[in-house]
């Protein structure tokens, strides 16, 4: 009899928890979204002056020096492919005729 009583109490607690989460979670999410929107509108988002701030062009970034107009520096040049790669090194191809 005690076992049945424990099982009934556990099932009742499970359904009470499930119901409370179903009712309270949307309310909590709405409040959290409102709080984030309020922060974004005030301009205190992540310590920046606005939610979409970035360093503009012309400013030095991470010790880089500004370059004059028209000067381009290529930082990465891909290695050249071996001219023997591909079909040239694939082997000999033989034509065949289908026999029915």
N, C-alpha and C positions, 0 to 999 in steps of 0.2 A: 504494500500500500504506500509505503514511503517513497519507493522508486517511482510510482505513477505520479505522486504529488510533485516530485522534483522535475519530472519530464514536463508536466503541465505548466509549471512555473517557468521553466526554461523556454518553452514554446511561446508562452504569453510575453515574456521579456523580449524574445526575438521579434515578435510582431509589433510590440510597442516601440522598440528601437527602429524598426523598419518604417513604421508610420511617422515617427517623429523626424527621421531623416528626410523622408519624402515631403514633409510639410516645412521644415526649417531650412533645408539646404537652398532652395530657391531664394528665400528671403536673405540668407547670408551672402549668397553670390551677388544679389542685386545691390546690397549695401557695399560690398567690396568693389564692385564696378563703379558705383557712384563716387566712392572715395578716390579711386584712381583717376576718374574723369575730373574731379575737382582739383586734384594735384596737377594734372596736365594743363588745365585752364589757368591755374595760378602761375604756372611757369616754374614750379619747384620739382620738376621731374628729374630724378637722378642727379640732383645738384647742378643742373645746367640752367641756363636762362630760358630755355624753351624745350619742348619735347623733341624737336627735330634739329638740334644744333649740330654743326660740324665746323671743322676748320676750313675757312674759305681758301680760294686760290690766291697765290702770292704770299702766303704766310709760310714761314719755315716750319717744316715738320720733321721731327726726329733728327735734327742736325743736318738735314739736306740743304744744299745751297740753291738759291734761285738761279735759273739759267736764263740767258738772254733769249729773246724771241727767235724762233727758227732753229735753235740748237736742240738736237735730240740725242739722247744717250740711250743706246740699247743695252739693257742689263743682262739679257740672256739671248744667246745665239744657239739654236739647236744643232747638235752634231750632224755632219753630213752623212747620208746613208751610203752604205757600201754599194757600188754600182753592180756587183755580182749578186745582189739579193733578189728574191722574187723568182720569176720563171727562169731566169738564166741559170740558177743553181738547182732547180727543181728536178732535173733529170731528163731522160729522153722520153718523148711522147710518141706512141705508136698509134697510127690510125687503125681502126678495126671495122669490120663489116658484119652487120648483124645477120645471122643465119636463122631462117625459120624452119 
